[in-house]
């Protein structure tokens, strides 16, 4: 099955366009992450940022959601700025206590 030079060129163009799109998406994601980290530097003390970084290692999805919530609360003026490590600990304990423990008992 021989491909014509036009077909090969079309395939190359598609692959190049896909690679450029992926590169642009990655650059946008990195830029958004940098902006988020800059905001977190303003609203969190260094100790609180360190705690959040440690949490991100253990529970990345939870930490990501928490970061977004903290930024949103700070923008609404509902969060003391800068948020100290002790205040962050209280928030984390409150969030942890909201989780329901599901226990199954056999009859």
TILUM-592638 format. One line per 10 residues: number of its first residue (from 1); their letters; for each residue x, y, z of C-alpha. Coordinates in Angstrom, 1 decimal, padded with zeros to 4 digits. Layout:
REM TILUM-592638
NUM> A> X Y Z  ...
This chain:
REM TILUM-592638
1> XXXXXXXXXX> 000.0 000.0 000.0  001.8 003.1 -001.3  001.0 006.5 000.0  001.2 009.5 -002.2  003.5 012.4 -001.2  000.4 014.6 -000.6  -001.0 012.1 001.9  002.4 011.9 003.8  002.6 015.7 003.9  -001.0 015.9 005.2
11> XXXXXXXXXX> -000.1 013.4 008.0  003.0 015.4 008.9  001.0 018.6 009.1  -001.6 016.9 011.3  001.1 015.6 013.6  002.8 019.0 013.8  -000.5 020.7 014.5  -001.2 018.2 017.3  002.2 018.7 018.8  001.8 022.5 018.7
21> XXXXXXXXXX> -001.6 022.2 020.3  -000.2 020.0 023.1  002.7 022.4 023.7  000.4 025.4 023.9  -001.9 023.6 026.4  001.1 022.6 028.5  002.4 026.2 028.5  -001.1 027.5 029.5  -001.2 024.9 032.3  002.2 026.0 033.6
31> XXXXXXXXXX> 001.3 029.6 033.5  -001.9 029.0 035.4  000.0 027.0 038.0  002.6 029.8 038.4  -000.2 032.3 038.9  -001.9 030.1 041.5  001.4 029.7 043.4  001.9 033.4 043.4  -001.5 034.0 044.9  -000.8 031.2 047.5
41> XXXXXXXXXX> 002.4 033.0 048.4  000.4 036.1 049.3  -002.4 034.4 051.2  -000.4 031.8 053.1  002.5 032.1 055.5  005.6 030.1 054.6  004.7 027.4 057.2  001.2 027.0 055.9  002.6 026.7 052.3  004.9 024.1 053.5
51> XXXXXXXXXX> 002.1 022.1 055.1  000.0 022.4 051.9  003.0 021.2 049.8  003.4 018.2 052.1  -000.3 017.5 051.8  000.0 017.7 048.0  002.5 014.9 048.0  000.2 012.6 050.0  -003.2 013.7 048.6  -002.7 015.6 045.3
61> XXXXXXXXXX> -006.4 015.9 044.3  -007.5 017.0 047.8  -004.7 019.6 048.0  -005.5 020.9 044.6  -009.2 021.5 045.6  -008.1 023.0 048.9  -005.8 025.4 047.1  -008.6 026.6 044.8  -011.0 027.0 047.7  -008.5 029.0 049.8
71> XXXXXXXXXX> -007.9 031.3 046.8  -011.6 031.7 046.3  -012.2 032.5 049.9  -009.4 035.0 050.1  -010.7 036.8 047.0  -014.1 037.0 048.6  -012.6 038.4 051.8  -013.7 035.4 053.9  -010.2 034.3 054.8  -007.7 036.0 057.1
81> XXXXXXXXXX> -004.7 037.0 055.0  -002.1 035.7 055.5  -003.4 032.4 056.7  -001.1 030.9 059.4  -000.2 027.3 059.7  -002.3 026.9 062.9  -005.4 028.3 061.0  -004.7 026.0 058.1  -004.5 023.1 060.6  -007.9 024.0 062.0
91> XXXXXXXXXX> -009.4 024.1 058.5  -007.9 020.7 057.7  -009.2 019.2 061.0  -012.7 020.6 060.2  -012.6 019.2 056.7  -011.5 015.8 058.1  -014.2 015.7 060.7  -016.8 016.3 058.0  -016.0 013.0 056.4  -018.4 010.3 057.3
101> XXXXXXX> -017.1 007.1 058.6  -019.0 004.3 057.0  -019.2 001.2 059.1  -020.9 -001.9 058.0  -022.2 -004.2 060.7  -023.4 -007.7 060.0  -026.5 -008.9 061.6
